[in-house]
Amino acid sequence: RRLKRDQEERGRTFEYVVNQYVNVVAPAYEEIIAPTKMFADLIVSNDGIENKSLEILASIFNMMLEK
């Protein structure tokens, strides 16, 4: 899904997208995100599928702000 978006909407080639993932995205994830996951109280997946957890989290924040 993201590969298709990058190619169609952003005009990037398949090779560019794969190269960016391998050389930038994956190493940054391993260096910065992965080590900090164990300290998180909540992890919200962004896998491109409709995610009810985001709606629930937003509702909780809205209720807290209303108080």
C-alpha positions as CSV (number, residue, x, y, z in Angstrom):
1,R,0.0,0.0,0.0
2,R,2.7,2.5,0.9
3,L,4.9,1.4,-1.9
4,K,2.0,2.0,-4.3
5,R,1.4,5.5,-2.8
6,D,5.1,6.4,-3.0
7,Q,5.2,5.3,-6.6
8,E,1.9,6.8,-7.8
9,E,1.5,9.9,-5.7
10,R,5.1,10.9,-5.2
11,G,6.6,9.6,-8.5
12,R,9.2,7.5,-6.9
13,T,10.6,4.4,-8.5
14,F,10.5,0.9,-6.9
15,E,14.2,1.0,-6.5
16,Y,14.2,4.3,-4.8
17,V,11.5,3.2,-2.3
18,V,13.3,0.0,-1.5
19,N,16.7,1.7,-1.1
20,Q,15.1,4.3,1.2
21,Y,13.6,1.6,3.4
22,V,16.7,-0.5,3.6
23,N,19.2,2.4,4.1
24,V,17.1,4.9,6.2
25,V,13.8,3.6,7.5
26,A,14.8,0.2,8.9
27,P,18.1,1.4,10.5
28,A,16.3,4.3,12.1
29,Y,13.6,2.0,13.5
30,E,16.2,-0.4,14.9
31,E,18.2,2.4,16.5
32,I,15.5,4.7,17.8
33,I,12.1,3.0,18.0
34,A,12.7,-0.7,18.8
35,P,14.8,0.0,22.0
36,T,12.2,2.3,23.4
37,K,9.1,0.1,22.9
38,M,9.6,-1.6,26.2
39,F,9.0,1.7,28.0
40,A,5.8,2.4,26.2
41,D,2.4,2.2,28.0
42,L,0.6,2.0,24.7
43,I,1.7,1.1,21.2
44,V,-0.6,2.0,18.4
45,S,0.0,0.1,15.2
46,N,0.0,2.0,11.9
47,D,-0.4,-0.9,9.5
48,G,-2.7,0.7,7.0
49,I,-5.7,-1.2,8.2
50,E,-8.6,0.7,9.8
51,N,-7.5,1.0,13.4
52,K,-10.2,1.2,16.1
53,S,-7.5,1.8,18.7
54,L,-6.9,5.3,17.3
55,E,-10.6,6.1,17.6
56,I,-10.7,4.9,21.2
57,L,-7.6,6.8,22.1
58,A,-8.9,10.0,20.6
59,S,-12.2,9.5,22.5
60,I,-10.4,9.1,25.7
61,F,-8.3,12.3,25.1
62,N,-11.4,14.2,24.2
63,M,-13.2,13.1,27.4
64,M,-10.1,14.2,29.4
65,L,-10.0,17.6,27.7
66,E,-13.7,18.2,28.4
67,K,-13.3,17.7,32.1
